[in-house]
Amino acid sequence: MAATLRVSPRTLQRKLELTGKDFARVRDETLSELACDLLSNTDHSVSEISRKLGYTDPASFTMAFKRWRGMPPTAFREASRYGGKNYSLSSEQVLGLPRGDASG
């Protein structure tokens, strides 16, 4: 993840400590936001989305999604299309950084 954000692993760790978040929480938030974006803006099946996000079993993805959002992915997709809301966040928002400060 640090390489994606173009920072050293130690810089990422320091920034996470400043925000009071740990890697697992940031990972879950990031996967949740990516899943929401894919569910809202594509017609990919839940199985395809689960594979894209690194899950080998769609049931594991569905359980994680329910934990993140309180509803199954299919219900989220229907609600997001009905409500027309954009549920995606930038990496800066997920990490709690000021806009444009994803590097370090």
Backbone hydrogen bonds, N-H to C=O, Kabsch-Sander energy under -0.5 kcal/mol:
donor,donor_aa,acceptor,acceptor_aa,energy
5,L,1,M,-1.8
6,R,2,A,-0.6
6,R,3,A,-0.8
7,V,2,A,-2.4
12,L,8,S,-2.4
13,Q,9,P,-2.4
14,R,10,R,-2.6
15,K,11,T,-2.6
16,L,12,L,-2.6
17,E,13,Q,-2.3
18,L,14,R,-2.1
19,T,15,K,-1.5
20,G,16,L,-0.8
20,G,17,E,-0.6
21,K,16,L,-2.1
26,V,22,D,-2.3
27,R,23,F,-3.1
28,D,24,A,-2.5
29,E,25,R,-2.7
30,T,26,V,-2.7
31,L,27,R,-3.0
32,S,28,D,-2.5
33,E,29,E,-2.4
34,L,30,T,-2.7
35,A,31,L,-2.7
36,C,32,S,-2.5
37,D,33,E,-2.4
38,L,34,L,-2.6
39,L,35,A,-2.8
40,S,36,C,-2.5
41,N,37,D,-2.3
42,T,38,L,-1.3
49,I,45,S,-2.5
50,S,46,V,-2.7
51,R,47,S,-2.1
52,K,48,E,-2.5
53,L,49,I,-1.7
54,G,51,R,-1.7
55,Y,50,S,-2.9
60,S,57,D,-0.9
61,F,57,D,-1.6
62,T,58,P,-2.6
63,M,59,A,-2.2
64,A,60,S,-2.3
65,F,61,F,-3.0
66,K,62,T,-2.3
67,R,63,M,-1.8
68,W,64,A,-2.4
69,R,65,F,-3.2
70,G,66,K,-2.2
76,F,72,P,-2.2
77,R,73,P,-2.6
78,E,74,T,-2.1
79,A,75,A,-2.5
80,S,76,F,-3.0
81,R,77,R,-2.1
82,Y,78,E,-2.2
83,G,79,A,-2.9
84,G,80,S,-1.6
85,K,80,S,-0.5
87,Y,85,K,-0.6
94,V,90,S,-2.2
95,L,91,S,-2.2
96,G,92,E,-1.0
97,L,92,E,-2.7
101,D,98,P,-1.9
